Amino acid sequence: MAEAAAVDPGKVPCFNLGPGRKIPCIGMGTFGSDKYGPEEVAAAVAGALRFGYRLFDCASVYGNEDRIGGVFEAAFREGVKREEVFIISKVWNDMHGPGDVLFSLAKTLRDLRLDYVDAYFVHWPFPNYHAPGCDGDARNPNSVPFSPDRFMATWAQMERISGMGLTKNLGMSNMTVSKLETILPRCRIKPALIEMEQHPSFQQRELFDYCRSKNITVIGYCPIGSPNRPERDKSPGDVADTELPEVAAAAAAHGIHPALVCLKWAVQRGSVPIPFSVHAKNYESNLRSVIEDPLGAEEMEALTRAERNCRLVKGQVFLWPGAKGWEDLWD
């Protein structure tokens, strides 16, 4: 089978993050969902780079940055310009202590074979560690509720690594409006990016609009409803976004897979989806979807009505003793 023609990265729209800073409107996630190993994820990143992707969402806890780093090193050696690739990583929950953020980023830079990352995130807003791949019913007795003071101590370290030139932008992930209202006034350097779960059946409109009002760009994970998410993140009653009637109708009208409707919706809404697939036909069509055949205004309005308030990543493994349920994580 002939290899699909690559997409010119220059034709992929970007969002502005501030003077001289921009981010592609779609990227590739690198969380293997406990299903794909580091070598498979790294191979997908290599294929995506060749096809035209220039945004990659990494994290230390995904356990594959050392393999992905080899891919980046080879790509830059073969002519891809480092300044044209936007690379994200994140500090995990067990590295919020004094000095830990710099130590964590240093390992990430070593693993990814970089001098800097384009954005560094606080992965979750509390230091509630759980072992990667642990059972969904597992709980750490040392877990604690969100504390603004504790978070700001971690954020001060983030501001320090920014001042050292080790990251171009700072970000937060898995936040809520009430948490942001508490901490943003205390930030010396405010986040340029917020990463949140976002798909047609879970749009988080209040949080999305709040971030936009603060000139914070939204990155949306699980953009097509994450059908390959770990079993611990699956619950009875979860909605499959690709089966929503509003999504299916748009897919039929455009003659495309329903997953691509979800991606078009996200980008046209003004957010950055980061889908993941190890299959070339999928990640190639994902990228191509945002540069051709946009959804119409009526289709976008119909997708707004697809909201089902269906949070997929509930975070229950981070609950503390005495918490009533996963809802407590989200205020």
Secondary structure, 3 states (H helix, E strand, C coil): CCCCCCCCHHHCCEEEEECCEEEECCCEECCCCCCCCHHHHHHHHHHHHHHCCCEEECCHHHCCHHHHHHHHHHHHHCCCCHHHCEEEEEECHHHCCCCHHHHHHHHHHHHHCCCCECEEEECCCCCCCCCCCCCCCCCCCCCCCCCHHHHHHHHHHHHHHHHCCCECCEEEECCCHHHHHHHHHHCCCCCCEEEEECECCECCHHHHHHHHHCCCEEEEECCCCCCCCCHHHCCCCCCCHHHCHHHHHHHHHHCCCHHHHHHHHHHHHCCEECCCCCCHHHHHHHHHHCCCCCCCHHHHHHHHCCCCCCCCCCCHHHCCCCCCCHHHHHC
